[in-house]
Amino acid sequence: MSNLLEAACRVEADRGVPVMLTAIVVNKRSKRPSDQFEELAKTAPFRRGDEPGWTWETEKRRVFAHYS
């Protein structure tokens, strides 16, 4: 599943979408994304780790704002 979600993020990034859509995919028990999501967010082209104060919740809000 992690590979599929990563591929979806990369396809959207290649299309110029400024958000990581998979930020809204969370574990039913923990209500958080997988550790792989946060690792992916630190890599190119996303580089979210370079943004001070960035969290997956930040990205989730950006996703909803972008698609609303």
KACOR-V818964 format. One record per helix or strand of 3 or more residues. SS is the DSSP state (alpha for helix, beta for strand). FROM is the first residue (numbers start at 0). LEN is the number of residues. If there is no record, write none. Layout:
ss: <SS;SS>
from: <FROM;FROM>
len: <LEN;LEN>
This chain:
ss: <alpha;alpha;alpha;alpha;alpha>
from: <1;20;34;47;55>
len: <13;4;7;3;12>
